[in-house]
Amino acid sequence: MGGFFGSISKSSCIRDLFYGTDYNSHLGTRRGGLTTLDNGTFHRSIHNIENSYFRSRFESSLDKFKGNSGIGIISDNDPQPIFMHTHLGKFAIVTVAKINNHIDLEHYLLKKGFHFSELSSGNSNPTELIALLITEGTTFTEGIENVYNKIVGSCSLLLLTEKGIIAARDKYGRTPVLIGQKEGSYAATSEPASFPNLDFEPVYNLGPGEIMMLTADSMTQLRKPNEKMQICSFLWVYYGYPVSTYEGKNVDFVRYACGLNMGKNDPTDADYVSGIPDSGVGMALGYAEGKKIPYRRAIVKYTPTWPRSFTPTSQKMRDLVAKMKLIPNKKLLEGKRVIFCDDSIVRGTQLRDNVNILYNFGAKEAHMRVCCPPILFACPFVGFTASKSPFELIARRTISELENVDDEKEIMKYATTGSEQYSRMVECIRQKLNITTLKFNTLEDLVKAIGLPKERVCTHCYDCSSYF
C-alpha cells in the first residue's frame, strides 16, 4: 500500500517531515524517500528499507536536507519521490497508487512522444507515469484530473511545488488524505497517527477527488470533492493504526466494536480471550467484554526489529517474519482453552504455523475469531495484499477444492454467511488450519461497526461489490 507525509512551514520543516514520514512505516516495507525544497533547489534521498527501519536509514543523512517544505513516502513498490521540470514548473511527487492499466498508459505516453527516465524492477516507474499524465494538463489541477480520468485503479498524491504542497485524494477516496495544522505550519498525510506527537491538530479530511494547496499559513481548495466514495474497509480491519481516525471513524473503536458484537453472540466455552498482535488486540478486548471472560496476552509481539508480516512480497519472508515476531507465553497457554482474535485470514500459511506452535506450547483448544469476512477476491483498487491471483487466497483455494467454479455468481454463494456453501468453506478452512473452531465476522456487522453507509465503503474483497 504505502503512506506519505508532507509539511510546509515558516521555519525548517525537516524534523516534522522526518518523523511524520516515519509514522507511516506500518503502511509499507520496501522503500522510503524524502525530498525538500530550499530556495528553488530540491534535495532528495531514497533508501531500500526491506531489511532495516526508515529512521535508521535516514537519520544519519538528515543534515543534507534543508528547507521549509518537503514530502516523504513509505512505499511498497517504486522508488519515490521523483523530480520533474515541466511547463507547469519544477515539482517533486509521491504517490499511493495502484494502476491496473499501467502498460496501456505507458504505450499511450510513448506514442505521444514522452519518455521514461525512472525504472522500477525493469519497468517504467508508476509514479513517473502519473507525473507525466499530470504534465498533460495546463495547470496542476487539470493534470491531476487527467490522472483521475485515465488510470484504472486508484491514486492519492502529494506534489511539492515552488508555490506550496498540493495534496490530492483518489477519485473515489479509496485511500485517505488528512490535513493537520499548527502555528506557522500545515501538513498532509495518509496516516493521522503522524499528527499528535508533532503537535499538529487534524483540521480537514480531503474528500474523494479533492485537491488542496497548502502553504505555511493557508489551505486553499483547488478542486471540490466528488459525491461518491469507496474508502477501503481494510483500513479499519488491518492497515490503519489504532489511534487513527478516517472519515470520523476511529480504527481501534471499530475493531473493539467488531469484537464486542461477536463476543456477545458466541456460546463457545473458553478460559480467556487473546489478540494476535497488533491489529487483533482491539478486537480481542471487545470480544472479552462482550463474552464476559478475561483478556490475556498469550502471544506477545517482539516489536524492536520485526515489521508487519502482511506486506513483504516474498512468501518465504512473510513466513519468517510471522514466525519470529510473535512469541507465545507458555505459562498462559498450558492446558487452556483460548479464543484468539485476528484481523483477517488471507493466505492462511502464517496462521496455520502459528496455531501449531500454540498447541506445542500446551494450548488445549485454539478457537479463532476473525474481524472481517472471508477474503474471496483480490483487490483491484488498493495494494493491500501482495497476492497477484485470487487463488493465493485460502478461501478461493478452498472453494476450488470443494467444486470447480469460476463464475462470480457461483462464488458469491460462498460469501453469504450461513449458506450451505459458506459453512462448508469455513469448516474446510478450519480443518486446514487445525483450529478448534473458526468464526468470521459478517459483512453486515463489519460495515455497522465502521459506521459509514455501505455504498461509501469498499468491500470488494469480500463480496466483489462495486457501486461505480
Helices and strands as residue ranges (DSSP letters): E 3-9, H 14-22, G 25-27, E 31-38, E 41-48, H 54-58, G 59-64, E 69-75, E 82-86, E 89-99, H 102-111, E 119-120, E 123-124, H 126-134, H 140-150, E 153-161, E 165-168, E 178-182, E 185-189, G 192-194, G 196-198, E 201-205, E 211-215, E 218-223, E 231-232, H 234-234, I 235-239, E 245-246, E 249-250, H 251-264, E 272-275, H 281-291, E 299-301, H 315-325, E 326-328, H 330-333, E 337-342, H 349-360, E 365-370, G 390-392, H 394-402, H 408-412, G 413-415, H 420-433, E 437-440, H 443-450, G 454-456, E 457-458, H 460-463
